Protein backbone atom coordinates (compact mmCIF):
# COMPACT_ATOMS: atom_id res chain seq x y z
CA UNK A 1 0.00 0.00 0.00
CA UNK A 2 1.13 3.56 -0.66
CA UNK A 3 0.46 6.63 -2.70
CA UNK A 4 1.24 7.83 -6.21
CA UNK A 5 3.59 10.79 -6.40
CA UNK A 6 4.90 12.86 -9.28
CA UNK A 7 8.16 14.77 -8.88
CA UNK A 8 9.01 18.19 -10.31
CA UNK A 9 11.15 16.58 -13.02
CA UNK A 10 8.17 14.59 -14.30
CA UNK A 11 9.15 11.22 -12.84
CA UNK A 12 6.46 9.37 -10.93
CA UNK A 13 6.27 6.39 -8.64
CA UNK A 14 4.45 4.82 -5.71
CA UNK A 15 5.55 5.51 -2.14
CA UNK A 16 5.37 2.38 -0.02
CA UNK A 17 4.09 2.92 3.50
CA UNK A 18 7.37 1.84 5.07
CA UNK A 19 8.33 4.97 6.96
CA UNK A 20 5.37 6.13 9.06
CA UNK A 21 7.52 8.41 11.16
CA UNK A 22 8.43 10.43 8.03
CA UNK A 23 5.41 10.07 5.79
CA UNK A 24 2.66 9.64 8.35
CA UNK A 25 -0.10 7.05 8.19
CA UNK A 26 -0.72 6.14 4.53
CA UNK A 27 -2.84 3.11 5.29
CA UNK A 28 -5.88 4.69 3.65
CA UNK A 29 -4.15 4.64 0.26
CA UNK A 30 -4.60 1.63 -2.00
CA UNK A 31 -2.41 2.46 -5.01
CA UNK A 32 -2.28 -0.36 -7.55
CA UNK A 33 0.09 -0.62 -10.49
CA UNK A 34 -2.90 -0.22 -12.83
CA UNK A 35 -3.72 3.09 -11.22
CA UNK A 36 -0.12 4.24 -11.52
CA UNK A 37 -0.12 3.32 -15.22
CA UNK A 38 -3.32 5.29 -15.80
CA UNK A 39 -2.01 8.35 -13.96
CA UNK A 40 1.28 8.23 -15.85
CA UNK A 41 -0.59 8.11 -19.15
CA UNK A 42 -2.69 11.11 -18.06
CA UNK A 43 0.43 13.10 -17.19
CA UNK A 44 2.20 12.07 -20.41
CA UNK A 45 -0.73 13.19 -22.54
CA UNK A 46 -0.99 16.41 -20.57
CA UNK A 47 2.70 17.15 -21.09
CA UNK A 48 2.47 16.53 -24.85
CA UNK A 49 -0.44 18.94 -25.06
CA UNK A 50 1.42 21.49 -22.92
CA UNK A 51 4.31 21.35 -25.39
CA UNK A 52 1.86 21.96 -28.24
CA UNK A 53 0.45 24.95 -26.35
CA UNK A 54 3.94 26.42 -25.99
CA UNK A 55 4.55 25.89 -29.70
CA UNK A 56 1.36 27.79 -30.56
CA UNK A 57 2.27 30.62 -28.18
CA UNK A 58 5.77 30.80 -29.67
CA UNK A 59 4.44 31.03 -33.21
CA UNK A 60 2.12 33.84 -32.14
CA UNK A 61 4.82 35.65 -30.14
CA UNK A 62 2.83 35.56 -26.88
CA UNK A 63 4.33 34.97 -23.42
CA UNK A 64 2.22 32.94 -20.95
CA UNK A 65 2.13 33.14 -17.15
CA UNK A 66 0.35 30.54 -15.04
CA UNK A 67 -1.12 32.45 -12.08
CA UNK A 68 -1.86 30.21 -9.10
CA UNK A 69 -3.04 30.64 -5.51
CA UNK A 70 -5.44 29.41 -2.88
CA UNK A 71 -9.06 30.63 -3.09
CA UNK A 72 -9.41 34.23 -1.95
CA UNK A 73 -5.72 35.14 -2.15
CA UNK A 74 -6.52 38.04 -4.48
CA UNK A 75 -5.62 36.85 -7.99
CA UNK A 76 -8.56 38.52 -9.70
CA UNK A 77 -8.26 41.82 -7.83
CA UNK A 78 -4.57 41.96 -8.67
CA UNK A 79 -5.34 41.16 -12.31
CA UNK A 80 -7.91 43.96 -12.43
CA UNK A 81 -5.35 46.52 -11.31
CA UNK A 82 -2.73 44.97 -13.59
CA UNK A 83 -4.92 45.35 -16.66
CA UNK A 84 -5.58 49.00 -15.85
CA UNK A 85 -1.86 49.69 -15.60
CA UNK A 86 -0.81 47.71 -18.67
CA UNK A 87 -3.53 49.13 -20.91
CA UNK A 88 -2.03 50.61 -24.06
CA UNK A 89 1.42 49.12 -23.52
CA UNK A 90 0.98 45.33 -23.47
CA UNK A 91 -1.76 43.42 -25.22
CA UNK A 92 -3.14 40.92 -22.73
CA UNK A 93 -5.31 37.83 -22.98
CA UNK A 94 -6.80 36.14 -19.92
CA UNK A 95 -7.76 32.50 -19.53
CA UNK A 96 -10.04 32.49 -16.51
CA UNK A 97 -10.37 29.16 -14.70
CA UNK A 98 -13.14 28.54 -12.16
CA UNK A 99 -15.16 25.55 -11.08
CA UNK A 100 -18.44 27.40 -11.61
CA UNK A 101 -19.75 30.87 -12.57
CA UNK A 102 -18.31 33.67 -14.68
CA UNK A 103 -17.97 36.02 -11.71
CA UNK A 104 -14.21 36.55 -11.97
CA UNK A 105 -14.27 36.80 -15.76
CA UNK A 106 -17.03 39.40 -15.44
CA UNK A 107 -14.90 41.44 -13.02
CA UNK A 108 -12.14 41.61 -15.63
CA UNK A 109 -14.41 42.51 -18.54
CA UNK A 110 -14.03 45.99 -20.00
CA UNK A 111 -10.43 46.44 -18.85
CA UNK A 112 -8.86 45.98 -22.27
CA UNK A 113 -8.03 42.27 -22.21
CA UNK A 114 -9.36 39.45 -24.37
CA UNK A 115 -10.93 37.00 -21.92
CA UNK A 116 -12.01 33.40 -22.29
CA UNK A 117 -13.58 31.35 -19.50
CA UNK A 118 -13.05 27.72 -18.50
CA UNK A 119 -15.51 26.22 -16.01
CA UNK A 120 -14.32 22.87 -14.68
CA UNK A 121 -17.56 21.91 -12.93
CA UNK A 122 -18.28 18.97 -15.25
CA UNK A 123 -15.58 16.98 -13.48
CA UNK A 124 -16.33 14.94 -10.38
CA UNK A 125 -17.31 17.68 -7.97
CA UNK A 126 -15.50 20.19 -10.20
CA UNK A 127 -11.89 19.85 -11.32
CA UNK A 128 -9.56 21.60 -8.89
CA UNK A 129 -7.08 22.73 -11.55
CA UNK A 130 -6.61 23.57 -15.20
CA UNK A 131 -4.76 21.08 -17.36
CA UNK A 132 -3.09 21.46 -20.74
CA UNK A 133 -6.07 20.21 -22.85
CA UNK A 134 -8.39 22.71 -21.12
CA UNK A 135 -5.95 25.53 -21.80
CA UNK A 136 -5.53 24.38 -25.41
CA UNK A 137 -9.26 24.75 -25.98
CA UNK A 138 -9.13 28.23 -24.47
CA UNK A 139 -6.11 29.33 -26.53
CA UNK A 140 -8.11 28.57 -29.67
CA UNK A 141 -10.65 31.19 -28.55
CA UNK A 142 -8.04 33.93 -28.10
CA UNK A 143 -6.49 36.07 -30.89
CA UNK A 144 -2.98 34.88 -30.02
CA UNK A 145 -1.25 36.68 -32.88
CA UNK A 146 -2.61 39.95 -31.47
CA UNK A 147 -1.39 39.37 -27.91
CA UNK A 148 1.89 39.93 -26.08
CA UNK A 149 0.93 38.29 -22.80
CA UNK A 150 -1.46 35.49 -21.83
CA UNK A 151 -2.29 35.19 -18.12
CA UNK A 152 -3.79 31.85 -17.12
CA UNK A 153 -5.71 32.42 -13.89
CA UNK A 154 -5.81 28.90 -12.49
CA UNK A 155 -8.46 27.46 -10.20
CA UNK A 156 -7.90 28.48 -6.58
CA UNK A 157 -6.15 25.52 -4.96
CA UNK A 158 -2.78 25.02 -3.23
CA UNK A 159 -2.24 21.45 -4.47
CA UNK A 160 -3.39 20.33 -7.90
CA UNK A 161 -2.52 23.30 -10.17
CA UNK A 162 1.17 22.88 -9.38
CA UNK A 163 1.14 19.31 -10.71
CA UNK A 164 0.04 20.19 -14.25
CA UNK A 165 2.12 21.91 -16.91
CA UNK A 166 -0.36 23.85 -19.06
CA UNK A 167 2.13 25.28 -21.56
CA UNK A 168 3.12 28.36 -19.58
CA UNK A 169 6.53 30.01 -19.77
CA UNK A 170 6.55 31.13 -16.12
CA UNK A 171 4.62 30.47 -12.93
CA UNK A 172 3.64 33.18 -10.49
CA UNK A 173 1.96 32.38 -7.18
CA UNK A 174 -0.19 34.87 -5.30
CA UNK A 175 0.01 34.28 -1.57
CA UNK A 176 -2.07 36.19 0.99
CA UNK A 177 -0.61 36.98 4.42
CA UNK A 178 -3.95 35.92 5.92
CA UNK A 179 -2.97 32.31 5.12
CA UNK A 180 -0.24 31.99 7.76
CA UNK A 181 3.53 31.61 7.71
CA UNK A 182 3.54 27.81 7.58
CA UNK A 183 1.93 27.29 4.17
CA UNK A 184 5.19 26.71 2.24
CA UNK A 185 5.97 23.85 4.60
CA UNK A 186 2.48 22.34 4.31
CA UNK A 187 2.14 22.76 0.52
CA UNK A 188 5.72 22.48 -0.76
CA UNK A 189 4.94 21.41 -4.34
CA UNK A 190 3.05 24.61 -5.03
CA UNK A 191 5.65 26.92 -3.52
CA UNK A 192 8.53 24.97 -5.07
CA UNK A 193 7.02 25.25 -8.56
CA UNK A 194 6.77 29.07 -8.50
CA UNK A 195 9.18 31.34 -10.35
CA UNK A 196 7.78 34.29 -8.39
CA UNK A 197 5.81 34.50 -5.14
CA UNK A 198 3.71 37.67 -4.84
CA UNK A 199 2.92 38.32 -1.17
CA UNK A 200 -0.48 40.01 -1.27
CA UNK A 201 -2.70 41.88 1.21
CA UNK A 202 0.31 43.52 2.80
CA UNK A 203 -1.98 46.37 3.87
CA UNK A 204 -3.37 43.99 6.52
CA UNK A 205 0.02 43.45 8.16
CA UNK A 206 -0.63 45.92 11.05
CA UNK A 207 -3.80 44.02 11.96
CA UNK A 208 -2.53 40.44 11.86
CA UNK A 209 -0.27 38.36 14.03
CA UNK A 210 1.87 37.52 11.02
CA UNK A 211 5.65 37.21 10.83
CA UNK A 212 6.76 38.15 7.31
CA UNK A 213 10.37 37.18 7.98
CA UNK A 214 9.30 33.73 9.18
CA UNK A 215 7.18 33.22 6.07
CA UNK A 216 10.12 34.13 3.86
CA UNK A 217 12.41 31.79 5.80
CA UNK A 218 9.91 28.93 5.36
CA UNK A 219 9.53 29.76 1.67
CA UNK A 220 13.27 29.73 1.04
CA UNK A 221 13.61 26.37 2.77
CA UNK A 222 11.30 24.99 0.08
CA UNK A 223 12.39 27.13 -2.89
CA UNK A 224 15.79 28.69 -2.18
CA UNK A 225 16.34 32.01 -3.88
CA UNK A 226 12.84 32.30 -5.37
CA UNK A 227 11.92 35.86 -6.28
CA UNK A 228 9.35 37.56 -4.04
CA UNK A 229 7.58 40.89 -3.90
CA UNK A 230 5.05 42.40 -1.51
CA UNK A 231 1.89 44.00 -2.85
CA UNK A 232 -1.55 45.16 -1.90
CA UNK A 233 -4.00 44.71 -4.73
CA UNK A 234 -6.48 46.80 -2.74
CA UNK A 235 -4.27 49.87 -2.16
CA UNK A 236 -2.00 49.45 -5.18
CA UNK A 237 1.19 49.16 -3.13
CA UNK A 238 3.77 47.14 -5.03
CA UNK A 239 1.53 46.56 -8.06
CA UNK A 240 3.88 48.66 -10.20
CA UNK A 241 6.73 46.26 -9.39
CA UNK A 242 4.52 43.31 -10.40
CA UNK A 243 3.65 45.00 -13.70
CA UNK A 244 7.33 45.68 -14.35
CA UNK A 245 8.07 41.99 -13.74
CA UNK A 246 5.49 41.08 -16.37
CA UNK A 247 6.92 43.63 -18.81
CA UNK A 248 10.42 42.30 -18.23
CA UNK A 249 9.32 38.71 -18.90
CA UNK A 250 7.57 39.69 -22.11
CA UNK A 251 10.47 41.84 -23.33
CA UNK A 252 13.15 39.29 -22.45
CA UNK A 253 11.25 36.53 -24.16
CA UNK A 254 10.77 38.64 -27.29
CA UNK A 255 14.45 39.62 -27.36
CA UNK A 256 15.53 35.98 -26.98
CA UNK A 257 13.05 34.81 -29.57
CA UNK A 258 11.88 32.06 -27.24
CA UNK A 259 8.19 32.82 -27.24
C-alpha positions in Angstrom: 0.0 0.0 0.0 1.1 3.6 -0.7 0.5 6.6 -2.7 1.2 7.8 -6.2 3.6 10.8 -6.4 4.9 12.9 -9.3 8.2 14.8 -8.9 9.0 18.2 -10.3 11.2 16.6 -13.0 8.2 14.6 -14.3 9.1 11.2 -12.8 6.5 9.4 -10.9 6.3 6.4 -8.6 4.4 4.8 -5.7 5.5 5.5 -2.1 5.4 2.4 0.0 4.1 2.9 3.5 7.4 1.8 5.1 8.3 5.0 7.0 5.4 6.1 9.1 7.5 8.4 11.2 8.4 10.4 8.0 5.4 10.1 5.8 2.7 9.6 8.3 -0.1 7.1 8.2 -0.7 6.1 4.5 -2.8 3.1 5.3 -5.9 4.7 3.7 -4.1 4.6 0.3 -4.6 1.6 -2.0 -2.4 2.5 -5.0 -2.3 -0.4 -7.5 0.1 -0.6 -10.5 -2.9 -0.2 -12.8 -3.7 3.1 -11.2 -0.1 4.2 -11.5 -0.1 3.3 -15.2 -3.3 5.3 -15.8 -2.0 8.4 -14.0 1.3 8.2 -15.9 -0.6 8.1 -19.2 -2.7 11.1 -18.1 0.4 13.1 -17.2 2.2 12.1 -20.4 -0.7 13.2 -22.5 -1.0 16.4 -20.6 2.7 17.2 -21.1 2.5 16.5 -24.8 -0.4 18.9 -25.1 1.4 21.5 -22.9 4.3 21.4 -25.4 1.9 22.0 -28.2 0.4 24.9 -26.3 3.9 26.4 -26.0 4.5 25.9 -29.7 1.4 27.8 -30.6 2.3 30.6 -28.2 5.8 30.8 -29.7 4.4 31.0 -33.2 2.1 33.8 -32.1 4.8 35.7 -30.1 2.8 35.6 -26.9 4.3 35.0 -23.4 2.2 32.9 -20.9 2.1 33.1 -17.1 0.3 30.5 -15.0 -1.1 32.4 -12.1 -1.9 30.2 -9.1 -3.0 30.6 -5.5 -5.4 29.4 -2.9 -9.1 30.6 -3.1 -9.4 34.2 -2.0 -5.7 35.1 -2.2 -6.5 38.0 -4.5 -5.6 36.9 -8.0 -8.6 38.5 -9.7 -8.3 41.8 -7.8 -4.6 42.0 -8.7 -5.3 41.2 -12.3 -7.9 44.0 -12.4 -5.4 46.5 -11.3 -2.7 45.0 -13.6 -4.9 45.4 -16.7 -5.6 49.0 -15.8 -1.9 49.7 -15.6 -0.8 47.7 -18.7 -3.5 49.1 -20.9 -2.0 50.6 -24.1 1.4 49.1 -23.5 1.0 45.3 -23.5 -1.8 43.4 -25.2 -3.1 40.9 -22.7 -5.3 37.8 -23.0 -6.8 36.1 -19.9 -7.8 32.5 -19.5 -10.0 32.5 -16.5 -10.4 29.2 -14.7 -13.1 28.5 -12.2 -15.2 25.5 -11.1 -18.4 27.4 -11.6 -19.8 30.9 -12.6 -18.3 33.7 -14.7 -18.0 36.0 -11.7 -14.2 36.5 -12.0 -14.3 36.8 -15.8 -17.0 39.4 -15.4 -14.9 41.4 -13.0 -12.1 41.6 -15.6 -14.4 42.5 -18.5 -14.0 46.0 -20.0 -10.4 46.4 -18.8 -8.9 46.0 -22.3 -8.0 42.3 -22.2 -9.4 39.5 -24.4 -10.9 37.0 -21.9 -12.0 33.4 -22.3 -13.6 31.3 -19.5 -13.1 27.7 -18.5 -15.5 26.2 -16.0 -14.3 22.9 -14.7 -17.6 21.9 -12.9 -18.3 19.0 -15.2 -15.6 17.0 -13.5 -16.3 14.9 -10.4 -17.3 17.7 -8.0 -15.5 20.2 -10.2 -11.9 19.9 -11.3 -9.6 21.6 -8.9 -7.1 22.7 -11.6 -6.6 23.6 -15.2 -4.8 21.1 -17.4 -3.1 21.5 -20.7 -6.1 20.2 -22.8 -8.4 22.7 -21.1 -5.9 25.5 -21.8 -5.5 24.4 -25.4 -9.3 24.8 -26.0 -9.1 28.2 -24.5 -6.1 29.3 -26.5 -8.1 28.6 -29.7 -10.6 31.2 -28.6 -8.0 33.9 -28.1 -6.5 36.1 -30.9 -3.0 34.9 -30.0 -1.3 36.7 -32.9 -2.6 40.0 -31.5 -1.4 39.4 -27.9 1.9 39.9 -26.1 0.9 38.3 -22.8 -1.5 35.5 -21.8 -2.3 35.2 -18.1 -3.8 31.8 -17.1 -5.7 32.4 -13.9 -5.8 28.9 -12.5 -8.5 27.5 -10.2 -7.9 28.5 -6.6 -6.2 25.5 -5.0 -2.8 25.0 -3.2 -2.2 21.5 -4.5 -3.4 20.3 -7.9 -2.5 23.3 -10.2 1.2 22.9 -9.4 1.1 19.3 -10.7 0.0 20.2 -14.3 2.1 21.9 -16.9 -0.4 23.9 -19.1 2.1 25.3 -21.6 3.1 28.4 -19.6 6.5 30.0 -19.8 6.5 31.1 -16.1 4.6 30.5 -12.9 3.6 33.2 -10.5 2.0 32.4 -7.2 -0.2 34.9 -5.3 0.0 34.3 -1.6 -2.1 36.2 1.0 -0.6 37.0 4.4 -4.0 35.9 5.9 -3.0 32.3 5.1 -0.2 32.0 7.8 3.5 31.6 7.7 3.5 27.8 7.6 1.9 27.3 4.2 5.2 26.7 2.2 6.0 23.8 4.6 2.5 22.3 4.3 2.1 22.8 0.5 5.7 22.5 -0.8 4.9 21.4 -4.3 3.0 24.6 -5.0 5.7 26.9 -3.5 8.5 25.0 -5.1 7.0 25.3 -8.6 6.8 29.1 -8.5 9.2 31.3 -10.4 7.8 34.3 -8.4 5.8 34.5 -5.1 3.7 37.7 -4.8 2.9 38.3 -1.2 -0.5 40.0 -1.3 -2.7 41.9 1.2 0.3 43.5 2.8 -2.0 46.4 3.9 -3.4 44.0 6.5 0.0 43.4 8.2 -0.6 45.9 11.1 -3.8 44.0 12.0 -2.5 40.4 11.9 -0.3 38.4 14.0 1.9 37.5 11.0 5.7 37.2 10.8 6.8 38.1 7.3 10.4 37.2 8.0 9.3 33.7 9.2 7.2 33.2 6.1 10.1 34.1 3.9 12.4 31.8 5.8 9.9 28.9 5.4 9.5 29.8 1.7 13.3 29.7 1.0 13.6 26.4 2.8 11.3 25.0 0.1 12.4 27.1 -2.9 15.8 28.7 -2.2 16.3 32.0 -3.9 12.8 32.3 -5.4 11.9 35.9 -6.3 9.3 37.6 -4.0 7.6 40.9 -3.9 5.0 42.4 -1.5 1.9 44.0 -2.8 -1.6 45.2 -1.9 -4.0 44.7 -4.7 -6.5 46.8 -2.7 -4.3 49.9 -2.2 -2.0 49.5 -5.2 1.2 49.2 -3.1 3.8 47.1 -5.0 1.5 46.6 -8.1 3.9 48.7 -10.2 6.7 46.3 -9.4 4.5 43.3 -10.4 3.7 45.0 -13.7 7.3 45.7 -14.3 8.1 42.0 -13.7 5.5 41.1 -16.4 6.9 43.6 -18.8 10.4 42.3 -18.2 9.3 38.7 -18.9 7.6 39.7 -22.1 10.5 41.8 -23.3 13.2 39.3 -22.4 11.2 36.5 -24.2 10.8 38.6 -27.3 14.5 39.6 -27.4 15.5 36.0 -27.0 13.1 34.8 -29.6 11.9 32.1 -27.2 8.2 32.8 -27.2 
